[in-house]
Amino acid sequence: MTVEIGNSPESWGVVAPNDPDQTPWYSCLDEIAEAGFAWTELGPYGYMPTDTGVLRNELESRGLRLAASAVLSPLHDPDAWPALEETARKGGELAASLGASYLSLVDDIFTFRDPGADPKSRLGESDWKRLIDTTHRAAELARTMGLQLTFHPCADTHVQFEDQVERLLADTDPALVSLCFDTGHHAYRGGDPVEFLRKHHDRIPYLHVKSIDVGVARRVNDENLSMPEAVKMGIMCEPQDGSVDFKGFADVLREVGYDGVAMVEQDQYHPALDSLLPQAKRARDYFREVGIG
């Protein structure tokens, strides 16, 4: 087993290319490196420098490598393709030029766009087919850039419950579509990340490792609250404090001979900036302790 570990700008509360209340990109990279991580992600396109030479120098000077870029879009909406393609191409080409391997695709978090929407709503058959078709189309685009598409299931999207993730795997071409498997989002909707990894490790080349506060999760599900509300309530806690069995997860990684990157990602809403480096250091120490990275 070879698991290298990184940390994502999202752990620093980064959700937009330009937000004066966010950690500046250079401080984010400084702290990822200082906390002992070897990898990071691009974050929202435009948050990091978009000039290949500039970003390469910034990463190399800190001993960091780039694993992936990501794109988020309502995948069942055919009118959304042009924007998806533009963002995917910009971020993907930048990431690929810096040695990244993956383009992560995320369905639209529809409760951001429509706070009144039912967080547990599901697509009808025709919309599901369009989602699958768009996923394959995005995978072909990723391939032209030398990247592998990793679909990222996420709460408050149309691929969030375990049965939906299972169906996505069944309905997509394994040669084109893999998973960016997120332990926190899987647990958020009642799944068992350890058993899912054991069952589907052959479709999982890339990991997001995070955990959830079970008390918050219980309230979120009982009251049918949205993910934006849940994040504000602190559902994504520090990994050592949450419900995901990372020792068992590490055991399965060893069993299956996992060889890849595990990216820490703790979704946070306007976190106190001086709290982020200590959090990152605790996460790094914890994952080292349980045998991940």
N, C-alpha and C positions, 0 to 999 in steps of 0.2 A: 504493500500500500504506500502510495506517495500522495499526500495531501498537502498542497501549499495553501497558505491562508492569506486573505486580503481583507480590506475593509472598504466599504462603499461610501461615497459622499452623502448618501441618504442617512447614514448614521450620524452625520453632522447636521441633520435637518434640512438638507438641500433638496428642494423640490422644483426650483425654477431656475432658468438661466441667469436672471438678474433680479436680485432681491436684496436691498440694502441691509436687511436684518439677518441675512445668512452669513455664515462664516465665509470669508473670501477664499477663493480657490487655492491660493498659495498657502494660506494658513491650514486649510484642510489637508493638503498634501504634506505639509510639514508635520502635522500631528499624526497622520496615518503612518508615516515613516518612523516618527519618534516612538510610537506605541509598539513598534516591532513587526509591522505587517510588510509583506513583500509585493502585494498586488492591490490594484484598485480598479474602479470602473470610470467611465467617462462622465457619468451623471447626465443631467439634462443638457442637450447639445447647446453649446454657447456658455456653459458655466466654466469649463476649462478653456484655456486658449485653443483656438481652432486652427492655428498655424502648426503644421506638423513639426517643423524644426524647433519652434519655441517649446511646444509641449514635450517633445522628445528630450530636450535639454532639462526641462523642469523635472521630468520623471527620473531620468538617469542620475541627475545630481542628488536625488534622494534615495537612490537604489530601489525604485519602484518600477513595476511592470504593469501594463494595461491588459486586462482580461476581456473586457466586453464593452460594447455600447448597447443602448436599449432604445426602443421606440414603443410608444403607447398610442393606441388608436381604437375606435369602435369598429371591430373587425367584421361585424355583420352589415355595416353600412357601406355600400359601394361608392357613395359620394366621398367617402373619407380617404379613398386610395391615393389621390394625388398628394395630399399632405403627408400621409404615411410614407409614401415612396420618397418624397423629398427629404424628410427628416431621417429616414433609415439610410438613405444614400450618403447624406452629409456626415452623419455620425459613424456610419459603417466604414466609409472610405478613410476617415481620420483614424478610427480605431485600427483598421487593418494595416494602415501605413506604419503603425507603431507596434505591430506584432500581435494584436489581439486576435482571439480565435472565434469569438461569439458575437452574434447579434441577438439580443433577447427581445422577444416580442411579447407585449402585454396588452390584453384587451382593455378597453376603456373602463376606468373606474367610474361607473355611471352615477354614483351618488355624489361625486364632485360636481358633475354637470347638472344633476337633478337631485337636490337634497331630499325631495319628497318621494323619491323612488323607493320601492321595496328592495332592500339590500339582498334579499334571497330570490329575486325574480329570475326566471329562466327564459331562454330563447325558444321560440317555436322552431319547427323542423326546417322551414325555408331559411330562416335567419341563421340557424346552426350550420346549414350547408354553406351559406355565404361565408361564415366565420372560417370554416375549414378551407374553403377555396382561397380566401385571402391569406390564410396561414401558409398554404402551399406557394402562393404567388410571392409572398415575402421571403420564403425560404429559397426560391429560385433567385430572387434579387440578392439575397445574402451570399449565395454561392458565386455569383458573378464578381463579388468583392473578395472572395477567398475566405468567407466567414461561414460558420455553421449556425443555423437558426436554432435557438433554444427558446421554446415557449415557456413563459413564466406565469403559471397560475397565480391568481391574486384575489383576495377578498373583494367583494363588491364588483366583480366582473362576471362575465358569463362562463368562465371556467374557474370555479372556486371550490366546489364540493368534490369529494374524492370520486364520485361516480362520473362527474363531468370530466375530470382529468383522465380517468380510465377511458372514457369514450373518445376524448381527443386523441389519445394514443392509438386507439383502435381505428380511428377514422383518418389518420395521417400516415404518410409514407415514412417509414423509419429511416430511409436513406436521406430524407430531407429534413425531418422535424424531430428534434430531441427536446428534452426538458431542462430548463433552469429550475431545479426543484428547490422550493422555498419551504423550509421546515416550519417557520412561524405561520405563514399563511395556511399551510396544510393543517396545522394544529388549530388555527383560528376557527376553521369550519369542521372541527371534530374528527379529522383524520389522524392516523397514527404514522408519523414520519418514519419511524424505524421500520415498520412492516412494509410501508410503501417502497422505501428504498430497497429492501430485500427483494421485493417482487419485481421492481421495474428498473433495477440498477443498469441494465443494458441500454436504457433510453435516457440515462441521466449522466451527461458528461460534466455538468457544471452545477454548483450548489450555492444557494443562499442559506446561511445558517443564522437563525434567530429564534427567539422563544416568546411565549406569551404568558401574561398574568392570568391564571385560571379564574380568579374572582371577577376580573374585568370581563373576561371572555364569557363567563356565565351570564353576567348582566346584559352584555351586548346581544347575545343570542336570545335570552328570555324577553328582552324589550325590543328586539328587532332594530337595534341601533345601527347607524351607518359606520363604515370603516373610518371616515374622517372624524366622527365623534369618538370612536374607540381609540384612535391614535391620540387624540387630545386627552383621553382618560388614562393613557399610559399602558395600553394593552401590550405593546411590544416592549417588554422589559429587558433588563440586562440578562444575557443568556444563562448565567449561573443562578438566577433567581426565578426562572420560568419552569414551565411544565414539560418541555421537550427533554426526553431522556438522551442526552448527548453521549453519555458513556455507552449506552446501548447502540446509539447511532454509529459511534466510532468502531464498535465491535463488528457491525455489519460492513462498514467500509473496509475493515481488514479482511472479513470473510470473502468479499467479492473482489478484492484486489483493486479498489478504487484508485485511479490515478488522475488527479485533476486539481482544480482550484475550488476552495470553499470561501465564499465571500460573506463576511459579517455584514449584516444590514439591519440596523435597529431603527425602524420608522419612528420619527419624533416630530412633534409640532412645536416650533419656536423654542427649542431647548436653550437653556442658559449656556452661553458659549464657553464659559470657563469650566463647565462640567464635562465637556466632550472628550478631552484628552484623558482624564482619569477613567472615564467609562471605557474608552478604547483599550487602555492598558489592562483594565480588569478583564475585559473580554479576551484579550490576547493571552493573558496568564491562564484563564480558565480553559480555553481550548487547548492550550499546551498541556495542561494538567490531565484532560480527558483523552488526549492522544489524537487530536485533530490539528494538524499543522505544527 
